[in-house]
Amino acid sequence: MVDYHIVIIGGGPAGIAAAIEAKKYNSSLKILLLEREEMLGGALNQCVHCGFEDEFHKDPIAGTEYIQEFVDKLMDLGIEYKLDTTVLSITEDKVISYVNPKEAMKEIRAKAVIIATGTRELFSGNISIPLNKFTGIYTVGTAHKFVNVRGYLPGKEIVILGSSDSTLIIARRLLIEGAKIKAIIESSKELRAKNESSRRIVEDFDIPVLYGYRVGEVIGSERIEGVIVEHIEENSNEECCELNEIQCDCLLISVNFLPEKELGDKIGLNINKETLGIEVDDKYRTNLEGIFAAGGVTRGYDTASVCIKEGKIAGIEACKYCLDK
């Protein structure tokens, strides 16, 4: 069994920052970064829009450009990493089991483990329509990956359910690439996007928004051919009337980004009841000795700069732990 000082699970902003900072703190430590996707960078690989900045970037740059600087630094430091690698389990003794196409299943041991698995889109009871009957129904995050990473349009005539920042950004991207946004369906009376730059997309690109509506039914044969939207009457316990059919070949659904904490659940890490992420202290230590966590996995979706800051602290603290043992 191969031994490492620090094994970092997750190659997004927090994980990469942790690896870099650990290597800078003590270059003699043996560090390994494990990433289940085919490239490092996490969700920022899907962010081709500008808007990312920190103390070193006063002018906003694209997310892909932002994270590439960290990936380049990781390469320059010669930090070992494995792609297409899914971690199956961690034990309290910090034995990590993983699988990938080149090595099949393998076990390694670490003195310290940093969990930086981030967030992922998960349904949490917020969707009440059948989604498994037709092709052409995707989450907003999947659409980002289709367009910005794979170079494919998810559809040509698209209805979008929800109006978060990420949702409006993909709406703009789809329009630029030639798709038609038939409508954005929003159950509330206003857009849910928090950033003004995102909210302006609706007006700047003349995107139709149906406020106070929800999708009640999906129609089609093998692929989605349309949706039935229902107007929600005020003060009537969401009793619906005014049914309308919108023809489309794609439905995008905005769902919650929740911490990807399954590895922590398996070994009994404490979970914060408010954030639903792995609970950590101010040094990003979990309740199990030698296991740290940083980034979105501790509390859900956050900015890249915050995740990077946390990853750096976790990397240094993991180094200190290893050197004290």
C-alpha positions in Angstrom: 0.0 0.0 0.0 1.4 3.4 -1.0 1.6 6.0 1.8 1.2 9.8 1.4 1.4 12.6 3.8 -1.6 14.4 2.5 -4.4 13.2 0.2 -6.8 15.8 -1.2 -10.1 14.6 -2.6 -11.5 17.0 -5.1 -9.7 19.0 -7.8 -11.8 22.2 -7.7 -10.7 25.6 -6.4 -10.5 24.5 -2.7 -8.7 21.3 -3.4 -6.2 22.8 -5.8 -5.5 25.7 -3.4 -5.0 23.2 -0.6 -2.5 21.2 -2.6 -0.5 24.3 -3.7 -0.4 25.8 -0.2 0.7 22.5 1.4 3.5 22.1 -1.1 4.7 25.7 -0.6 4.6 25.2 3.2 6.7 22.1 3.1 8.0 20.8 -0.2 9.2 17.5 1.2 5.7 16.2 2.0 4.2 13.7 -0.4 0.9 15.1 -1.6 -1.7 13.5 -3.9 -4.8 15.2 -5.4 -7.7 12.9 -6.6 -10.3 14.3 -9.1 -13.2 12.3 -10.5 -13.5 14.4 -13.7 -11.2 14.3 -16.7 -9.7 17.7 -15.9 -8.8 19.8 -12.9 -10.7 23.0 -12.1 -14.2 21.8 -10.9 -17.2 23.9 -11.8 -15.1 26.8 -12.9 -14.3 24.9 -16.2 -17.9 25.7 -17.1 -17.7 29.4 -16.3 -16.7 31.1 -19.5 -18.3 34.4 -18.5 -16.4 37.2 -16.8 -17.0 38.1 -13.2 -14.2 36.4 -11.2 -11.8 38.6 -9.2 -9.7 38.7 -6.0 -6.9 40.9 -4.6 -4.7 39.9 -7.6 -7.4 40.4 -10.2 -9.0 43.8 -9.9 -10.6 43.5 -13.4 -13.0 40.6 -13.6 -11.8 37.7 -15.8 -13.5 34.5 -17.0 -13.8 31.6 -14.5 -11.8 29.3 -16.9 -9.0 31.8 -17.0 -9.1 32.3 -13.2 -8.8 28.6 -12.3 -6.2 27.9 -15.0 -3.7 30.1 -13.2 -4.0 27.8 -10.1 -3.8 24.6 -12.3 -0.6 25.9 -13.9 0.8 26.6 -10.5 0.0 23.1 -9.3 1.8 21.7 -12.4 4.8 23.9 -11.8 5.2 22.6 -8.3 5.1 19.0 -9.5 2.2 18.0 -7.3 1.0 14.5 -8.1 -2.7 14.2 -9.2 -5.0 11.6 -10.7 -7.9 12.3 -13.0 -11.0 10.2 -13.7 -10.6 8.9 -10.2 -13.6 8.3 -7.9 -13.0 7.9 -4.2 -15.2 5.1 -2.9 -14.4 5.4 0.8 -12.2 6.7 3.6 -11.6 4.9 6.9 -10.9 6.5 10.3 -7.3 5.2 9.8 -7.2 7.4 6.6 -7.1 4.5 4.2 -8.6 5.7 0.9 -10.1 3.4 -1.6 -10.5 4.7 -5.2 -11.1 3.5 -8.7 -10.1 4.7 -12.1 -9.7 3.2 -15.6 -5.9 2.9 -15.4 -5.4 1.3 -12.0 -8.9 -0.3 -11.4 -9.5 -0.3 -7.6 -6.7 0.7 -5.3 -6.1 1.6 -1.7 -3.6 4.2 -0.4 -2.9 5.5 3.1 -2.5 9.1 4.3 -1.5 10.9 7.4 -4.0 13.7 6.7 -7.0 13.9 4.3 -8.6 17.0 3.0 -12.1 16.6 1.7 -12.8 19.3 -1.0 -15.6 17.6 -3.0 -17.6 20.8 -3.4 -21.3 20.9 -4.2 -23.5 19.3 -6.8 -27.0 19.7 -8.1 -29.4 17.7 -6.0 -33.2 17.5 -6.0 -34.5 18.4 -2.6 -38.3 18.1 -3.0 -38.4 21.3 -5.1 -39.6 19.6 -8.3 -43.0 18.0 -8.5 -43.2 17.0 -12.1 -42.2 13.7 -13.7 -38.7 14.0 -15.2 -37.8 10.5 -16.3 -40.3 10.0 -19.1 -38.5 11.9 -21.9 -35.1 13.0 -23.1 -34.4 16.7 -23.3 -34.8 17.5 -19.6 -31.6 18.6 -17.8 -30.5 20.6 -14.8 -29.0 24.1 -15.4 -25.6 22.8 -14.3 -25.7 20.1 -16.9 -26.6 22.6 -19.6 -23.5 24.7 -18.6 -21.3 21.7 -19.1 -22.9 20.8 -22.4 -22.4 24.2 -23.9 -19.2 25.5 -22.3 -17.2 22.3 -22.0 -18.6 19.8 -24.5 -19.7 22.3 -27.2 -23.2 21.0 -27.6 -26.6 22.7 -27.3 -29.1 20.8 -25.1 -31.9 21.9 -27.4 -33.0 24.6 -29.9 -36.3 25.8 -28.3 -35.8 25.9 -24.5 -38.0 26.5 -21.5 -36.2 27.2 -18.2 -37.7 26.6 -14.8 -36.2 29.0 -12.2 -34.3 32.3 -12.3 -31.1 32.0 -10.2 -27.9 33.7 -11.3 -26.5 30.5 -12.8 -29.9 30.1 -14.7 -29.8 33.5 -16.2 -26.2 33.2 -17.2 -26.9 30.0 -19.1 -29.9 31.6 -20.7 -27.7 34.3 -22.2 -25.1 31.7 -23.3 -27.8 29.6 -25.1 -29.1 32.7 -26.9 -25.6 33.6 -28.0 -25.1 30.1 -29.4 -28.3 30.2 -31.4 -30.9 28.6 -29.2 -34.3 30.2 -28.5 -35.5 30.8 -25.0 -39.3 30.3 -25.2 -39.8 31.4 -21.6 -38.3 31.5 -18.1 -40.9 30.1 -15.6 -40.7 31.7 -12.1 -43.2 30.9 -9.3 -42.4 34.1 -7.4 -43.2 37.7 -8.4 -39.5 38.6 -9.1 -36.3 37.1 -10.3 -34.3 35.1 -7.7 -30.9 36.1 -9.1 -28.9 38.1 -6.5 -26.4 39.8 -8.8 -27.6 42.9 -10.7 -25.5 41.9 -13.7 -27.4 38.6 -13.9 -30.8 40.3 -13.5 -30.0 42.7 -16.3 -29.7 39.7 -18.7 -33.5 39.4 -18.9 -33.9 42.9 -20.1 -30.7 43.1 -22.3 -31.6 40.0 -24.2 -35.4 40.5 -24.1 -36.1 37.1 -22.5 -39.7 36.4 -21.7 -40.4 35.6 -18.0 -43.7 34.2 -16.7 -43.9 35.3 -13.1 -46.3 33.4 -10.8 -46.3 30.3 -12.9 -45.0 26.8 -12.5 -44.6 23.8 -14.8 -47.5 21.4 -14.1 -47.0 18.8 -16.9 -44.4 17.7 -19.5 -45.7 16.5 -22.8 -44.1 14.5 -25.6 -43.3 11.0 -26.9 -39.7 10.0 -26.6 -38.4 13.5 -26.4 -40.0 16.5 -24.6 -42.3 18.4 -27.0 -43.8 21.0 -24.7 -44.8 21.9 -21.2 -48.0 22.9 -19.6 -47.6 25.9 -17.3 -50.0 26.9 -14.6 -50.6 30.3 -13.2 -50.6 30.3 -9.4 -53.5 32.3 -8.0 -52.7 34.6 -5.1 -54.1 33.9 -1.6 -55.5 30.5 -2.7 -53.0 28.0 -1.3 -51.4 27.8 -4.7 -54.6 26.8 -6.4 -53.9 26.9 -10.1 -55.8 28.2 -13.1 -55.0 29.5 -16.6 -53.2 26.6 -18.2 -50.9 27.4 -21.1 -48.9 25.1 -23.4 -45.4 26.1 -24.5 -43.8 24.1 -27.3 -40.2 23.3 -26.7 -37.6 20.5 -27.2 -35.7 21.1 -24.0 -36.6 21.9 -20.3 -33.9 23.2 -18.0 -34.5 23.0 -14.3 -32.8 25.0 -11.6 -32.2 22.8 -8.5 -30.3 23.4 -5.3 -26.5 23.1 -5.0 -25.9 21.0 -1.9 -22.6 19.9 -0.3 -21.3 16.6 -1.6 -20.7 15.1 1.8 -21.3 11.4 1.2 -17.7 10.5 2.0 -18.1 12.3 5.3 -21.4 10.5 6.1 -19.8 7.1 5.6 -17.2 7.7 8.3 -19.3 9.6 10.8 -18.2 13.2 10.3 -20.4 15.7 12.0 -22.8 17.5 9.7 -23.9 21.1 10.2 -27.6 21.1 10.4 -27.9 24.6 9.0 -25.6 24.3 6.0 -25.9 20.5 5.5 -22.2 20.4 5.0 -19.3 18.8 6.9 -18.8 20.6 10.1 -15.4 22.1 10.7 -13.7 24.5 13.1 -11.7 27.6 12.3 -8.8 25.5 11.1 -11.1 23.4 8.9 -10.6 20.3 11.1 -13.5 17.8 11.3 -14.4 15.8 14.4 -12.1 13.0 13.3 -8.4 13.5 13.8 -6.3 14.2 10.7 -9.4 14.7 8.4 -10.0 18.2 7.2 -12.7 19.7 4.9 -12.8 23.0 2.9 -14.9 24.8 0.3 -18.4 24.1 -0.8 -18.5 20.7 1.0 -18.7 22.5 4.3 -21.7 24.7 3.6 -22.8 24.6 0.0 -22.4 27.0 -3.0 -20.0 29.9 -2.5 -17.7 32.1 -4.6 -14.4 30.6 -5.9 -12.3 33.1 -4.0 -13.8 32.0 -0.7 -13.3 28.3 -1.5 -9.7 29.1 -2.4 -9.1 31.0 0.8 -10.4 28.0 2.8 -8.4 25.5 0.8 -5.2 27.4 1.6 -5.9 27.3 5.3 -6.8 23.6 5.2 -3.6 22.8 3.3 -1.4 24.6 5.8 -3.2 23.0 8.8 -2.9 19.5 7.2 0.9 20.1 6.9 1.2 21.1 10.5 -0.7 18.0 11.5 1.6 15.8 9.5 4.7 17.4 10.8 3.5 17.1 14.5 3.0 13.4 14.1 
